[in-house]
Amino acid sequence: MLIYASLALLKFRISYLVWWAFNLGCLFLCMFILWFHAPKLQSSYPYLLIIVATFFPVLVSMVQGQNSVLLLAFLTLCFGSFEKNHDFRAGFALAMGMFKFVIVIPLAFWLILERRWRSLAGFLCGCVALFFVALWLVRMEGIFSYLGLLTGFGKKAPEQPGTEGIMPNLRGLLHLVGSGVVPEIWIAAITLLASIALLIWVDLRLSQYKNMSLRFATQVLLACMISYHLYPHDSAVLVLPFLLLLNHALEDAAGKTFRIAVLTCTICAYLVPFVAGLYVGMPVIGATSLALMIFARSEALKNPVMSTAHARS
């Protein structure tokens, strides 16, 4: 909100250009952090940056002036902090993304499951800091107004009926299959049950996940899949798990099936939205994300032995 309050002081055209440049800087920051943690991609970084910047959801976010690229930057900072064993900083960076709480809260739940108490402490400190900033900017009246807006979504969804199909998540995929055939309340119930089942299935053997990049990529994909609202621009955060999985697929230890799946899903997620349009491309991104999450979970369990000392510290 501080960023938006600052931009509000400028004329619209100037603020839009400043925000666009800021988002571009966030993309550079993400690639800079991943440079150290994705060595197999380093030789292709100049081309990779172009591909990331032209990923369809990233383009939508940039053109519409959304904040999804900023969330991508915070998630990348979170991952980079985990890789350096800076758990408190990782949790704090995750908390900074609470403006997209439907994606961040499942990741915070992962911190509890892994018993990363320092990360959870950082997350809670970040949330408290954000609350006081919001209190300073909009006072309690603004906070209550926002809570009222959120509770109103339970009676009427903010999106137009029929647009759920362009959400690249579990809800969107189920609407694509069942809309017009199954009553809306049934789709909502099936979405809830399927989300819970997917959460349990992914995290049931969480303590056995050995590779941090695979674990984090799996959790980001899971958070996106079970999020209730995931608009096309929100899926810009998928850049992070896609790149982490692509880096792992290029390693010698990666299985052949996993390598083929990652390369195929990445190519489809990038190209199809440009070729087939929004109403086909976004479900394809959702389907490829679901497939990648399944393959990443299987790959993470290939070597089911890990030290839990750090995870529980």
N, C-alpha and C positions, 0 to 999 in steps of 0.2 A: 504493500500500500504506500510505503514511503516513496518507492519509485514512481508509482502513478501520480502521487501528490506532487512530485517534482515536475513530472512531464506536463501536468495540468497547468503549470505556470507559463508554458510555451504555447505558441500558436499550433493549431492542429497539424499542419503540414510539416512544421519543423519537429514537433514531438514525435510524429510518425517516423521521420527519417532517423531521429536519435534512437528511438526504440528499435528500429530495424537494424541499425549499426550495433546496438547493444546485443541483440540476439545473434548477430553474426559473430560478435566477440565471444559470446557464450559457446558457440559451435567451435571456435578456435580453442577455447579453454578445454572443452571436452576432448578434442583431438590431442591437445598437448598433454593432458593427464594420461590418456590411453597410450600415448607414445611409449611410456615407461612400462606399461602393463600388457601391451599387445605387441611383442617384438616381431611376431611373424608378419605383421602388417606394416612395419616401418618402411620397407622399401617401396610400398605403394601409397604412402601417405598423401602426396600431392594429388593423386587421382582419387584417393579415398575421401578427401575433404570435399571434392567436387561432387562425388556420389552422395555423400551424407547431406550436403546442402541442397541437393536436388531430389532427395527422397520425398515422395509425394506429401506425406503428413508434415514434414519440415517446411516444405514450400507453402502449404496451406496455413501453417502457423505463422510464418513470416509475413505472408501477404495480408492475412486477417489481423495481424498485430496481436496474436495470442501470446500467452505466457508459457506455453508448453516447452519451448526450447530452454527457458530458464529452469524449469523443473528437470529437464535432461541434464543441465549443468550441475544442479544440486545432487542428483543421483550419481553422476560421475564423480563428483567430489566425495560423496559418501563411499563409493567403491574404492577410490584411490586411498582414502583414509583407512579403510579396512585392510587394504593390501600392505599398508605401512604400520599396521597394528596400532593406529591412533583411534581407538574405539570411541572415546568420548567425542572427538571431533566428527567421526562418522555419524553418530547419532544426532549431533547438533545440525550437521549438514542436511540430514534426512528431515529434520523438523522444519527447516526452512522451506521445504516443499509442501507444507500443509495447506497451501492454497489449492492444492489438488488432493484433498484428504482421501478421496476414494481410492487413490493409487498408493498413497503414503501409509495409510493405516495398516493394510495387509503386510507391508514391509516392517512396520513397527511390531506387529504381531510375531513376525519372524525373529526379531530380536529377543522376544520373550521365550520363544521355543528354543532358541540356541543359548539361552541364559547369558546373553551378552549384557550384563548389568551396567557396565560402564557406558556402553552405547545407549542403553535405555535411559540412563541418567542424563546423558547429553541430549537425547531426544526430548525428554521432559523439560530440561532447562531451556531448550530452544522454543518449545511450545509456550512456556511461561513468558519468555521474552517477547514472542510474537503477540501474546495476549495483551501485555502491557503497552506495546506499540499501538495495537488496535484500539485499546482503551484511550490512549492519548489522542489518537486521530479522530475517532468517531464517537467516543464516550459510550456509556452503557446503552443509550438509546439506539445507537447504530448497531451494536452487538445483538441486542434483542430483536431488532428489525431483521438482521441477517438470519438469526435462528428461526424467526417466523417464516422467512422465505424458504428455508430448508424444510421445515415441517409442512409447508404448503405443497412441496413436491410429492408428498405421500398421497395427496388427493388428486393432483393433476401434474403429470410429468412436464418438465419445461420444454421438451422437444415436441414437434408436431407429430401426430400419429402417423405411423408408417416410416418414419425416418430412423427407427431403431435398427433397421436392417443395414444401415451404413456404419454402425458401430462395430469396430473390429475386435469384439470381445464375445464372451459366451452368450450374453444377452442378445447381441446382434445376430449371432449365428442361429440361435434358437428362433428368433423372430423371422429370420429369413426362411426357415424351414416350416414354421408353424403358423405364421401370420395368415389369417383368413381361413384357416383350417381348424385351429385349436383356439378356444376362448382366451382372451387376454389374461384373465386371472390364472388360468392354467399355465400359460407361458411364464408368468411371473413366478409361480410356485415351482415349476420345473427348473427355472433359472436359479432360484435360491437353493434348491436341493442339489443341483448339479455343481454349483459353486462351492457348497460345503463339501461335497464328495471330492471335488478336484483339490480343494485345500488339504483335506485329510490325506488323499492319495499322494500328493507331492511331498507333504511334510511328515508323513508317517515314519520315514526312515531318514529324517533330516540329519541326525547325528552321525550318519554313515557317509554323508557327502564329503568327499575329500578335497576337491579343488574349489578354491574360493570364487574364481571367476565363473565356474559352472554353477555354483550355489547361488551367487548373486544374480546371474543372468536368469536362472530358473525362477527365482523369487520375483524379479521384475516382470517376467512374462506372466507368472501366476497372478500378480497384483493387477495387471492390465486385463487379464482374461476374466477375473471375477469382479472387476469394478462395475458398478451399475451404470455409470455414465462414462463413456469413452468415445468422445467425438473424434472425427478424422484428425484434427490438429493435435489432440491429446496423444495419439499414437506416435508422435515424434519421439517419445521416450524409448520406443522400441529400437532406436538406433544403438543404444548401449548394449542390450543383450545380443542383438544381431552381430555387432562387432566382436564382442567377447567370445561368442560361439564360433564365429568365423576364424578368429585367431586360434582357438583351440582345435578347430577342424584341420588347420594347416600344420599342426604339430605332428611329429612322427608317431606319438603314442595314441593318437586319435584313431578310433575304429573306422573301417572303410564305409560301413553303413551310415555312421554318424556324419562323416565327411560329405558323402553324397547328399544326405538329407539337408545339411546346413547350406551347402552351395545351391541346391535346387530351390529351397524355401527362400533364400536371400534373393536370388535372381527373380523369382516369381513376385515376391513382395515389392521389389523395386520397379519392375517393368509393367506388371498387369494394370495398376491404376492409370498409367499413361495411355495404355492401349485400349482398355475396356471401359474406362470411366469410373466414376465414384461408386455407383451402386453395384458394380462387380469387383472393382479393385479393392475396396475396403473389406468386404467379406473375405477376399483372398488373403489380405494381410492378417485378418483374424484367424483364418484357418492355418496359415503358415506359422503364425505365432503359437497356436495350440500344438501344432506338430513339433515345432522346435522345442517347446517346453517338455513334451513327452520324450523326445530324443535326448535332451539335455539331462533330464532326470536319469534316464537309463545309463548315459555316459558317466554321470557323477557317481553311480553305484557300481561301476566296473571294478573299482578298487575300494571296497567297503571297509577300509581300515583307516581311521584318522585319530589323531590325538585330540581329545575334547578338553584339554587343559585350558587352551586359549579361548575356546568357544564359551566356556563356563566361567571365565575370569571376570 
